[in-house]
């Protein structure tokens, strides 16, 4: 089926207090003429020339980025077929699958591509390009259903389907396990580093699993707006113990925002919502509180039964400062416009704190209907 990637980049990685298993990263530069090593990360990138015989490499015009993997893309015909990359996996192992899209275009371009992205027979999402110089990132967290997966593009309604990069990142142990993973994947809707010290995202090598943690300094419409008055940024150089199930990177946990006037609040849009979601909040006390000082707060909005009434006391919940506390919400319903806030309790001397968060939408898995489903020549049904 498709064009199977035969080679992997093998990396030995480290996380706080543990040594990860040897990790196989797959990094495909779609449209590249040759393999190369990214000098900024040390990661090896593989050209798709030997695994994808369809479509054509295209030089990206006005790329506006320096990364080598965004200097070219691969375009596919605007017909009724699916065009698929097949990636080897280990059945029942969890992976982060990432596809990115940078179109670039002459300044006079009148229309931009709109097409469908599939993972096997499951619709991953609709790729709608509206900004030529923006890198569109789509991530799915899966438990592999077999020894391979197909990532497919099809069904363009304007222009042609295309892709810039395709990445596969194995995850450790029970990371991102859910009660519903036999029937649902997790599509990443937001992953935010609060209190970030630059606009650049954090990823490998700071995150050994190469998740992309967006900076809260990143500016785009309807992303982390309506910030509460008195919100301040704090950071530390001290080591943070992050040895819990999702292993957020230490660098992410070394920064935070605090509500010095008793409240933290933000608003952001979540693509493809309203929907049921899995949400993760990450806290670490990175200020040295005095003997009589406390930091206690609740989630005021949205109101979630069994969660909103719980008091967060980070140092107590995490058994000490500079240690991760990671509550998660297994299944909550969130709107397209998400407004959330934390407020301090009356007996707290310090305002709420937030280090990071992740929100993932449940995507129901569509079973393959026959052995050909997901291959390059199957007509697209929408």
LUMFIMI-715592 format. One line per 8 residues: number of its first residue (from 1); for each residue z, x, y of C-alpha. Coordinates in nm, 3 decimals, padded with zeros to 5 digits. Example, Ala and Ser with C-alpha at 12.3 -4.5 7.8 and 13.67 -1.06 7.14 Angstrom:
1> 00.780:01.230:-00.450  00.714:01.367:-00.106
***
This chain:
1> 00.000:00.000:00.000  -00.089:00.124:00.346  -00.064:00.492:00.421  00.253:00.644:00.278  00.436:00.912:00.468  00.493:01.194:00.223  00.703:01.441:00.420  01.038:01.421:00.586
9> 01.224:01.632:00.837  01.554:01.725:00.674  01.845:01.784:00.905  02.207:01.870:00.848  02.409:01.677:01.105  02.768:01.661:01.216  02.986:01.379:01.347  03.344:01.399:01.471
17> 03.579:01.496:01.190  03.319:01.451:00.915  03.005:01.619:00.792  02.722:01.371:00.741  02.510:01.363:00.433  02.181:01.545:00.466  01.972:01.314:00.682  01.598:01.259:00.653
25> 01.443:01.180:00.988  01.086:01.048:01.000  00.919:01.092:01.340  00.553:00.990:01.370  00.352:01.060:01.683  00.080:00.796:01.668  -00.248:00.931:01.798  -00.141:01.295:01.802
33> -00.390:01.547:01.668  -00.131:01.781:01.513  00.229:01.825:01.406  00.479:01.991:01.640  00.848:02.043:01.716  01.003:01.879:02.020  01.162:02.168:02.209  01.423:01.946:02.377
41> 01.567:01.811:02.051  01.445:02.045:01.780  01.307:01.745:01.590  00.977:01.779:01.407  00.707:01.523:01.486  00.428:01.438:01.242  00.079:01.335:01.349  -00.036:01.007:01.198
49> -00.386:01.146:01.147  -00.326:01.202:00.775  -00.167:00.864:00.708  -00.355:00.618:00.928  -00.731:00.592:00.884  -00.778:00.291:01.111  -00.780:00.263:01.487  -00.848:00.549:01.724
57> -00.639:00.803:01.919  -00.641:00.741:02.294  -00.527:00.976:02.570  -00.267:00.797:02.781  -00.366:00.775:03.148  -00.089:00.787:03.407  00.173:00.845:03.138  00.433:00.944:03.400
65> 00.647:01.112:03.132  00.656:01.471:03.010  00.738:01.404:02.644  00.458:01.521:02.418  00.481:01.211:02.199  00.372:00.990:02.490  00.057:01.178:02.585  -00.147:00.984:02.328
73> -00.131:00.648:02.154  -00.323:00.484:01.870  -00.526:00.172:01.947  -00.634:-00.080:01.682  -00.911:-00.341:01.680  -00.834:-00.677:01.837  -00.919:-00.870:01.520  -00.733:-01.085:01.267
81> -00.614:-00.798:01.045  -00.275:-00.633:01.021  -00.268:-00.256:01.066  00.027:-00.102:00.886  00.220:00.220:00.846  00.408:00.250:00.516  00.735:00.444:00.519  00.928:00.556:00.213
89> 01.287:00.429:00.191  01.570:00.419:-00.059  01.636:00.066:-00.175  01.955:-00.090:-00.029  02.013:00.200:00.208  02.049:00.110:00.575  01.804:00.243:00.831  01.726:00.224:01.198
97> 01.353:00.162:01.239  01.213:00.226:01.586  00.867:00.161:01.730  00.782:00.255:02.088  00.493:00.166:02.314  00.371:00.337:02.631  00.039:00.200:02.747  -00.040:00.384:03.068
105> -00.357:00.273:03.241  -00.581:00.324:03.538  -00.433:00.177:03.853  -00.699:-00.097:03.857  -00.610:-00.235:03.512  -00.615:-00.617:03.533  -00.461:-00.714:03.199  -00.219:-00.553:02.957
113> -00.185:-00.584:02.579  00.009:-00.858:02.406  00.035:-00.852:02.027  00.268:-00.900:01.730  00.488:-00.648:01.549  00.592:-00.706:01.187  00.827:-00.537:00.942  00.682:-00.624:00.601
121> 00.625:-01.002:00.629  00.904:-01.048:00.884  00.802:-01.100:01.245  00.981:-00.827:01.439  00.872:-00.942:01.782  00.597:-00.996:02.035  00.502:-00.686:02.230  00.419:-00.792:02.585
129> 00.322:-00.505:02.814  00.378:-00.584:03.181  00.446:-00.234:03.320  00.197:00.038:03.234  00.439:00.329:03.283  00.738:00.179:03.098  00.827:00.286:02.745  00.895:-00.030:02.544
137> 01.144:00.037:02.265  01.187:-00.192:01.965  01.459:-00.118:01.710  01.551:-00.293:01.388  01.850:-00.216:01.165  01.773:-00.298:00.804  01.899:-00.258:00.453  01.583:-00.148:00.278
145> 01.463:-00.419:00.037  01.263:-00.174:-00.177  01.145:00.186:-00.191  00.911:00.140:00.104  00.862:-00.070:00.417  00.552:-00.157:00.618  00.547:-00.161:00.997  00.244:-00.362:01.109
153> 00.061:-00.451:01.429  -00.170:-00.748:01.466  -00.274:-01.064:01.648  -00.354:-00.941:01.997  -00.402:-01.219:02.249  -00.498:-00.978:02.527  -00.645:-00.628:02.496  -00.576:-00.441:02.167
161> -00.266:-00.362:01.959  -00.143:-00.006:01.997  00.158:00.211:01.915  00.299:00.536:02.054  00.570:00.642:01.808  00.729:00.525:01.485  01.068:00.656:01.370  01.292:00.605:01.068
169> 01.660:00.707:01.092  01.883:00.672:00.784  02.234:00.550:00.860  02.561:00.652:00.703  02.758:00.454:00.445  02.848:00.106:00.572  02.723:00.143:00.929  02.608:-00.195:01.065
177> 02.688:-00.379:00.742  02.698:-00.756:00.782  02.786:-01.053:00.565  02.426:-01.170:00.592  02.213:-00.862:00.527  02.051:-01.006:00.215  01.878:-01.256:00.441  01.879:-01.108:00.793
185> 01.787:-00.787:00.972  01.949:-00.684:01.300  01.716:-00.646:01.597  01.877:-00.434:01.869  01.888:-00.626:02.198  02.114:-00.391:02.397  02.294:-00.061:02.347  02.471:00.058:02.661
193> 02.674:00.364:02.759  02.912:00.259:03.039  03.029:00.512:03.295  02.730:00.733:03.212  02.693:01.045:03.422  02.314:01.031:03.451  02.030:00.782:03.419  01.901:00.951:03.105
201> 01.981:00.786:02.771  02.199:00.958:02.513  02.042:01.019:02.173  01.999:01.308:01.925  02.152:01.567:01.911  02.449:01.404:02.090  02.410:01.111:01.851  02.341:01.251:01.503
209> 02.187:00.916:01.402  01.951:00.928:01.701  02.035:00.588:01.841  01.927:00.543:02.202  02.222:00.463:02.430  02.091:00.334:02.762  02.274:00.453:03.071  02.443:00.183:03.279
217> 02.289:00.363:03.578  01.943:00.262:03.459  01.781:00.025:03.704  01.556:-00.260:03.597  01.550:-00.632:03.678  01.837:-00.838:03.535  02.002:-00.542:03.361  02.375:-00.500:03.425
225> 02.391:-00.684:03.756  02.670:-00.895:03.914  02.914:-00.605:03.879  03.273:-00.694:03.969  03.421:-00.549:04.287  03.650:-00.255:04.217  03.450:-00.128:03.919  03.489:00.250:03.897
233> 03.350:00.517:03.666  03.574:00.758:03.478  03.509:01.042:03.236  03.683:01.313:03.040  03.592:01.636:02.867  03.857:01.584:02.601  03.752:01.522:02.242  03.743:01.155:02.135
241> 03.810:01.064:01.773  03.521:00.832:01.684  03.566:00.837:01.308  03.512:00.467:01.246  03.239:00.263:01.083  02.967:00.280:01.350  03.043:00.637:01.467  02.941:00.608:01.834
249> 02.877:00.956:01.975  03.164:01.144:02.137  02.960:01.190:02.454  02.928:00.813:02.495  03.301:00.763:02.443  03.390:01.029:02.701  03.282:00.795:02.981  03.384:00.442:03.075
257> 03.407:00.189:03.354  03.740:00.043:03.466  03.816:-00.269:03.668  04.058:-00.142:03.931  04.092:-00.493:04.076  04.171:-00.649:03.740  03.822:-00.748:03.622  03.506:-00.605:03.469
265> 03.196:-00.825:03.474  02.824:-00.784:03.415  02.512:-00.991:03.361  02.199:-00.900:03.167  01.903:-01.073:03.005  01.865:-01.057:02.626  01.506:-01.081:02.501  01.441:-01.343:02.230
273> 01.769:-01.522:02.298  01.946:-01.768:02.268  02.022:-01.662:01.913  02.295:-01.571:01.671  02.406:-01.212:01.717  02.624:-00.930:01.594  02.807:-00.762:01.882  03.012:-00.442:01.903
281> 03.247:-00.333:02.181  03.367:00.026:02.204  03.687:00.128:02.382  03.881:00.454:02.414  04.172:00.520:02.649  04.058:00.829:02.838  04.312:00.818:03.121  04.662:00.956:03.079
289> 04.884:00.656:03.145  05.239:00.698:03.266  05.543:00.600:03.062  05.562:00.257:03.223  05.189:00.195:03.250  04.987:-00.033:03.025  04.625:-00.139:02.992  04.597:-00.487:02.842
297> 04.308:-00.728:02.887  04.117:-01.018:02.735  03.755:-01.122:02.713  03.730:-01.409:02.958  03.361:-01.487:02.926  03.182:-01.586:02.713  03.460:-01.773:02.543  03.450:-01.697:02.171
305> 03.707:-01.875:01.951  03.933:-01.634:01.760  03.832:-01.348:01.992  03.886:-01.448:02.354  04.258:-01.511:02.309  04.317:-01.170:02.152  04.471:-00.908:02.380  04.306:-00.566:02.384
313> 04.560:-00.287:02.412  04.344:00.017:02.343  04.614:00.278:02.288  04.801:00.041:02.057  04.494:-00.091:01.873  04.357:00.260:01.823  04.695:00.418:01.749  04.676:00.648:02.049
321> 04.471:00.760:02.345  04.139:00.945:02.308  04.072:00.747:01.991  03.804:00.485:01.937  03.891:00.117:01.908  03.591:-00.080:01.786  03.621:-00.459:01.761  03.306:-00.637:01.649
329> 03.190:-00.995:01.643  03.018:-01.077:01.316  02.830:-01.389:01.422  02.831:-01.527:01.775  02.579:-01.737:01.964  02.459:-01.580:02.289  02.228:-01.711:02.560  01.923:-01.543:02.710
337> 02.128:-01.477:03.023  02.449:-01.309:02.909  02.736:-01.293:03.154  03.051:-01.128:03.023  03.384:-01.035:03.174  03.717:-00.880:03.082  04.034:-00.955:03.280  04.370:-00.781:03.271
345> 04.675:-00.967:03.147  04.956:-01.048:03.395  05.186:-00.786:03.243  04.927:-00.503:03.254  04.950:-00.232:03.519  04.589:-00.114:03.472  04.260:-00.301:03.474  04.021:-00.345:03.179
353> 03.811:-00.057:03.044  03.478:-00.052:02.862  03.307:00.252:02.709  03.000:00.108:02.534  02.855:-00.198:02.366  02.580:-00.301:02.127  02.424:-00.643:02.076  02.192:-00.719:01.784
361> 02.006:-01.041:01.711  01.987:-01.173:01.356  01.625:-01.190:01.236  01.566:-01.389:00.919  01.383:-01.189:00.653  01.055:-01.342:00.540  00.978:-01.263:00.175  00.645:-01.110:00.088
369> 00.421:-01.373:-00.068  00.217:-01.133:-00.282  00.161:-00.764:-00.340  -00.088:-00.742:-00.054  00.140:-00.885:00.213  00.181:-00.637:00.495  -00.117:-00.420:00.404  -00.385:-00.317:00.646
377> -00.643:-00.582:00.563  -00.432:-00.898:00.543  -00.523:-01.164:00.801  -00.248:-01.239:01.050  -00.090:-01.583:01.041  00.082:-01.700:01.360
***
